[in-house]
């Protein structure tokens, strides 16, 4: 019942948004011809296809005729895929290399949504640490009044007094996070988030590798989950280790917001995730970003990646002293191990048929760069053993499915014209997804 309610509410939001964006999108019918079409549904690409767009939506796609009077765009040699849908990102937490509440401004968030969109991430879920400004920005994004990615998300989220998420790391404001100390306080926090029309509820369960003294108590997270479900809201849980994942799934959480990174997932737990329909978001790039910029990994040196860096961040990652400090930090070695285990577990879970969402924790720290992180997540999924086509489907159709959105994630008649246009064929080589030509949001195109 609760999933039916949340799906209905998200669909209502999406339909309202599409009605508003239709007015701002051009009424001219546009036909993208000669494309290689990857429609997000998992089938083989369709060569020499046509995509017809009008009023911000797909009219037809595939081997279809060009309507009389349509404005033609010859995209021969190019591939069109649905815009990427992130189920776990953040906005307004970082500016340059600095993290903190001072960055939670409309101007900063709008700029970040523009960067996500530039890199083909057309829907972003800001999974917690959001302040009051989020409500208005989300409404404007839904209505097409922001020239960037559409925006969904969790409002403040539920943390732990003197625990996760570490305040010294995030420096969030008092209006960006709840830290309840009793079940009653937890229920009130969820009620406040529901009143703000949060799209999901998030809680932070673990102790960040022992860096904080306490974890969230079972009494608190059970109260959060029960109250959220009573209000038709699903719960995403921040975890790192298997034991915490098992505990929170047993308590009724709906989404595991990070990959399990301490040990291989056992068959019994894999079966539980599948049987309960729990979504799993690996966030592979979270750990890779910890060391890749300091390693000067080849992808970090490409113009595609460098174009996403602020001047301050570019200066930081080019600083030999900064790189040496990162590489000497014991947490960097831990991140390498975590990534290796995360890759292994993702492949196990995907092959078993567990629902896999798409997210990176981009925007939560300076080195988790909006847009770039999502492209790296695709490459890492392929490294884990998924095919390029499978990875692309996770990042599009599955990403939308996790949010309960049926108006995006695929390129079929009636859906939003949220598109990523690239050179080459990313269904054969995932590296081709980095060859961005332009992106479309609700029928509005912008060059890379």
C-alpha positions in Angstrom: 0.0 0.0 0.0 2.7 2.5 0.9 4.5 1.9 -2.4 1.3 2.5 -4.3 0.8 5.8 -2.4 4.3 7.1 -3.1 4.1 6.0 -6.7 0.8 7.9 -7.1 2.2 11.0 -5.5 5.4 11.0 -7.6 3.3 10.5 -10.8 1.1 13.4 -9.8 4.2 15.6 -9.4 5.6 14.4 -12.7 2.4 15.1 -14.6 2.0 18.5 -13.1 5.6 19.3 -14.0 5.2 18.1 -17.5 2.1 20.2 -18.0 4.0 23.3 -16.9 7.2 22.5 -18.9 5.1 21.9 -22.0 4.3 25.6 -22.0 7.9 26.6 -21.9 9.1 24.1 -24.5 8.9 24.9 -28.1 5.6 24.0 -29.8 7.6 23.3 -33.1 7.7 19.6 -33.9 11.3 18.4 -34.1 12.6 15.2 -35.7 16.0 13.8 -34.8 16.8 11.6 -37.8 19.5 9.0 -38.6 20.1 8.3 -34.9 21.3 5.1 -33.2 18.5 4.8 -30.6 19.0 3.2 -27.2 15.5 3.6 -25.7 16.3 2.4 -22.2 14.1 -0.6 -22.2 17.0 -3.1 -22.6 16.6 -4.1 -26.3 19.2 -3.8 -29.0 20.0 -0.3 -30.4 17.9 0.7 -33.4 20.0 2.1 -36.2 18.9 4.9 -38.5 16.0 5.7 -36.2 13.9 8.8 -35.8 12.8 10.6 -32.6 9.9 13.0 -32.9 9.6 15.6 -30.2 6.8 18.2 -29.5 5.8 20.2 -26.5 8.6 18.8 -24.4 7.6 15.1 -25.0 8.4 12.2 -27.2 5.8 11.8 -29.9 7.3 8.8 -31.5 10.7 6.9 -31.6 12.1 4.2 -33.8 11.5 3.4 -37.4 8.9 6.1 -37.7 8.0 8.7 -40.3 9.0 12.3 -40.0 5.8 14.4 -39.7 5.1 17.0 -42.3 6.5 20.4 -41.4 8.8 19.0 -38.7 12.1 20.7 -38.1 14.7 18.1 -39.0 18.0 17.5 -37.2 20.4 15.1 -38.9 22.1 13.0 -36.2 23.7 10.4 -38.4 26.6 8.8 -36.6 25.3 9.8 -33.2 23.6 7.8 -30.4 20.6 9.0 -28.4 19.9 7.6 -24.9 17.5 8.7 -22.2 18.9 11.3 -19.8 20.6 9.8 -16.8 18.6 9.6 -13.6 20.6 9.8 -10.4 19.0 8.3 -7.3 21.7 9.4 -4.9 23.4 12.8 -5.2 23.5 16.0 -3.2 23.2 19.7 -4.0 24.3 22.8 -2.2 26.8 21.1 0.1 30.0 22.1 -1.8 31.4 25.2 -3.4 34.9 25.0 -4.9 36.7 22.8 -2.3 34.7 24.0 0.7 31.8 22.1 2.4 29.2 23.6 4.6 25.8 25.3 5.2 27.1 28.5 3.7 27.0 26.8 0.3 23.3 26.0 0.5 22.1 28.9 -1.7 19.8 29.0 -4.6 22.5 30.3 -7.0 24.9 27.5 -6.0 22.2 24.8 -6.4 21.0 26.1 -9.7 24.6 26.1 -11.0 25.0 22.5 -9.9 21.8 21.5 -11.6 23.1 23.1 -14.8 26.3 21.1 -14.5 24.5 17.9 -14.0 22.4 18.6 -17.0 25.4 19.5 -19.1 26.8 16.0 -18.5 23.5 14.4 -19.4 22.2 13.8 -15.8 18.7 15.1 -16.4 17.1 14.1 -13.1 18.8 14.4 -9.7 17.8 13.0 -6.4 19.4 15.1 -3.6 19.4 12.4 -0.9 19.3 14.5 2.3 20.9 17.5 4.1 18.5 19.9 2.3 17.4 23.1 3.8 14.1 25.1 3.4 15.3 26.6 0.1 15.0 23.1 -1.4 11.2 23.2 -1.6 11.1 26.2 -3.9 14.0 25.1 -6.1 12.4 21.7 -6.5 9.2 23.3 -7.6 10.9 25.5 -10.1 12.9 22.6 -11.5 9.7 20.6 -11.9 8.1 23.6 -13.7 11.0 24.1 -16.1 11.9 27.4 -14.6 15.5 26.3 -14.0 17.8 25.6 -16.9 19.2 22.4 -15.5 18.3 18.9 -14.2 15.0 18.2 -12.7 15.2 17.8 -8.9 13.8 15.4 -6.4 15.0 14.6 -2.9 15.0 14.0 0.8 14.5 17.0 3.0 16.7 17.1 6.1 17.2 13.4 6.8 17.7 11.6 10.1 21.1 11.5 11.7 22.5 10.5 15.1 23.4 12.9 18.0 27.3 12.9 18.2 27.2 10.4 15.3 26.5 10.1 11.6 26.8 12.0 9.4 29.9 13.6 11.0 29.2 17.2 11.5 32.9 18.0 11.2 32.8 16.6 7.7 29.5 18.1 6.4 29.2 21.3 8.5 25.4 21.3 7.8 23.1 23.9 9.3 20.6 23.1 12.0 17.8 23.3 9.4 19.5 20.7 7.2 19.5 17.6 9.5 17.5 16.1 12.3 19.4 14.2 15.1 16.6 12.7 17.2 17.5 11.1 20.6 14.2 9.4 21.2 11.7 7.5 19.1 9.2 10.2 19.6 11.6 12.9 18.4 12.3 10.6 15.4 8.6 10.3 14.6 8.2 14.1 14.8 11.1 14.6 12.5 9.6 12.3 9.9 6.2 14.2 10.3 8.0 17.5 9.6 9.7 16.1 6.5 6.3 14.7 5.3 4.8 18.2 5.8 7.5 19.6 3.5 6.5 16.9 0.9 9.8 15.1 1.0 10.1 12.6 -1.8 11.8 10.0 0.4 13.2 9.7 4.0 16.8 9.0 4.6 18.6 7.8 7.7 22.3 7.4 8.5 22.9 4.2 10.3 26.6 3.4 10.5 29.5 4.9 12.4 31.6 5.9 9.4 34.3 3.3 9.9 34.5 4.0 13.6 35.1 7.7 13.1 32.1 8.6 15.2 31.4 7.1 18.6 27.8 5.8 18.2 25.5 4.3 15.7 21.8 4.9 15.3 19.9 2.7 17.8 17.3 0.2 16.6 14.6 2.0 18.5 15.3 5.2 16.5 15.5 3.6 13.1 12.4 1.4 13.7 10.5 4.5 14.7 11.7 6.4 11.5 10.7 3.5 9.2 7.3 2.9 10.9 6.4 6.6 10.8 7.6 7.0 7.2 5.6 4.0 6.0 2.5 5.2 7.8 2.8 8.4 5.8 3.4 6.6 2.5 7.1 7.4 2.3 9.9 5.0 1.6 13.2 5.0 3.5 16.7 5.0 2.2 19.5 4.0 4.5 23.2 5.0 4.5 25.2 1.9 5.4 28.7 0.5 4.7 28.8 -2.9 6.2 26.8 -6.1 5.8 25.6 -6.3 9.4 24.0 -2.8 9.2 22.4 -3.6 5.8 20.9 -6.8 7.2 19.6 -5.0 10.3 18.0 -2.1 8.4 16.4 -4.4 5.8 15.0 -6.5 8.6 13.5 -3.3 10.1 11.7 -2.5 6.8 14.0 -0.1 4.9 13.2 0.2 1.2 16.4 1.4 -0.3 20.1 0.6 0.5 21.7 3.9 -0.4 25.3 2.7 -0.6 27.0 -0.6 -1.5 28.0 -3.2 1.0 31.8 -2.9 1.2 33.2 -5.0 4.0 32.4 -8.5 3.0 30.8 -10.5 0.2 27.1 -10.6 0.3 25.8 -14.0 1.4 23.2 -15.9 -0.6 20.6 -15.6 2.1 20.8 -11.8 2.1 20.8 -11.6 -1.7 17.6 -13.7 -1.6 16.1 -11.4 1.0 16.7 -8.3 -1.1 15.2 -9.9 -4.1 12.2 -11.3 -2.3 11.4 -8.0 -0.6 12.0 -5.8 -3.7 14.7 -3.8 -1.9 16.5 -1.3 -4.1 20.3 -1.2 -3.9 22.4 1.8 -5.0 26.1 0.8 -5.1 27.7 4.4 -5.3 30.9 2.9 -6.7 32.3 6.3 -7.5 32.2 7.4 -3.9 35.3 5.3 -3.0 37.0 5.8 -6.4 36.8 9.6 -6.1 38.7 9.3 -2.7 41.9 8.4 -4.5 41.5 8.8 -8.3 42.2 12.5 -8.5 45.3 12.1 -6.2 46.4 9.1 -8.4 46.0 11.3 -11.5 44.1 8.4 -13.0 44.0 8.8 -16.8 40.3 9.7 -16.9 40.9 12.6 -14.5 43.3 14.2 -17.0 40.8 14.3 -19.9 39.3 17.6 -21.1 35.9 16.1 -20.4 36.6 15.7 -16.7 38.7 18.8 -16.3 35.9 20.9 -17.7 33.7 20.0 -14.7 36.2 21.3 -12.1 35.9 24.7 -10.5 39.1 26.7 -10.5 39.6 26.0 -6.8 39.2 22.3 -7.2 41.4 22.2 -10.3 44.1 23.9 -8.2 43.7 21.4 -5.4 43.9 18.3 -7.5 47.0 19.6 -9.3 48.8 20.3 -6.0 51.5 17.7 -5.3 51.3 18.3 -1.6 47.5 17.6 -1.6 48.0 14.5 -3.6 50.7 13.2 -1.4 48.6 13.8 1.7 45.6 11.9 0.2 47.7 9.0 -0.9 49.4 8.7 2.5 46.1 8.7 4.4 45.0 5.3 5.7 41.5 6.0 4.6 42.7 6.0 1.0 43.8 2.4 1.3 40.5 1.5 2.9 38.6 3.2 0.0 40.5 1.0 -2.5 39.5 -2.1 -0.6 35.9 -0.9 -0.3 35.7 -0.2 -4.0 37.0 -3.7 -4.8 34.4 -5.3 -2.6 31.6 -3.0 -3.9 32.4 -4.0 -7.5 32.2 -7.7 -6.5 28.9 -7.4 -4.6 27.3 -5.3 -7.3 27.9 -8.1 -9.9 26.5 -10.7 -7.5 23.4 -8.7 -6.8 22.8 -7.7 -10.4 23.1 -11.3 -11.6 20.7 -12.5 -8.9 18.0 -10.0 -10.1 18.1 -7.6 -7.2 16.8 -4.1 -8.1 19.8 -1.9 -8.8 19.4 1.9 -8.7 21.9 4.5 -10.0 23.8 6.9 -7.8 27.2 8.2 -6.8 26.9 10.4 -3.8 28.0 13.2 -6.1 28.0 16.7 -4.6 28.6 15.4 -1.1 32.3 16.3 -1.3 34.4 18.3 -3.7 36.0 15.4 -5.4 32.6 13.7 -6.1 32.1 16.0 -9.1 28.5 16.4 -10.4 28.2 14.9 -13.8 31.6 13.4 -13.9 30.8 11.0 -11.0 27.8 9.6 -13.0 29.9 9.0 -16.1 32.5 7.2 -13.9 29.7 5.1 -12.2 28.8 3.8 -15.7 32.5 2.9 -16.4 32.8 1.2 -12.9 29.6 -0.8 -13.4 31.1 -2.2 -16.6 34.3 -2.9 -14.7 32.2 -4.8 -12.2 31.0 -7.1 -15.0 27.8 -5.5 -16.3 27.6 -5.0 -20.1 27.5 -1.4 -21.3 23.9 -1.9 -22.3 23.1 -3.2 -18.8 24.8 -0.3 -17.1 23.0 2.2 -19.3 19.7 0.7 -18.4 20.5 0.9 -14.7 21.3 4.6 -15.2 18.1 5.4 -17.1 15.0 3.2 -16.8 16.0 1.6 -13.5 16.9 5.0 -12.0 13.5 6.3 -12.9 11.8 3.1 -11.6 13.4 3.5 -8.2 11.8 7.0 -7.9 8.4 5.6 -9.2 8.6 7.9 -12.2 7.1 6.6 -15.4 7.5 9.7 -17.5 11.3 9.4 -18.0 14.2 7.0 -18.2 13.0 5.6 -21.5 12.5 7.0 -25.0 8.9 6.1 -25.9 5.8 8.0 -26.9 4.5 10.1 -24.1 7.6 10.4 -22.0 9.6 13.6 -21.4 12.2 14.5 -24.0 15.1 14.1 -21.6 17.9 13.0 -23.8 21.7 12.5 -23.9 23.2 12.7 -27.4 26.7 11.3 -27.9 29.0 10.3 -30.7 29.8 6.7 -31.1 28.0 3.7 -29.6 28.0 3.4 -25.8 26.2 0.1 -26.0 29.4 -1.4 -27.3 32.0 0.9 -25.6 30.9 2.6 -22.4 33.6 5.2 -23.0 31.6 6.6 -25.8 29.0 8.0 -23.3 31.7 10.6 -22.5 31.5 11.9 -26.1 28.6 14.3 -25.2 27.3 16.4 -28.1 24.2 17.9 -26.4 21.6 17.2 -23.8 17.8 17.7 -23.8 15.6 18.4 -20.8 11.8 18.5 -21.4 12.4 19.1 -25.1 14.9 21.9 -24.7 18.4 21.2 -26.2 21.7 22.6 -25.1 25.1 21.8 -26.5 27.9 20.4 -24.4 
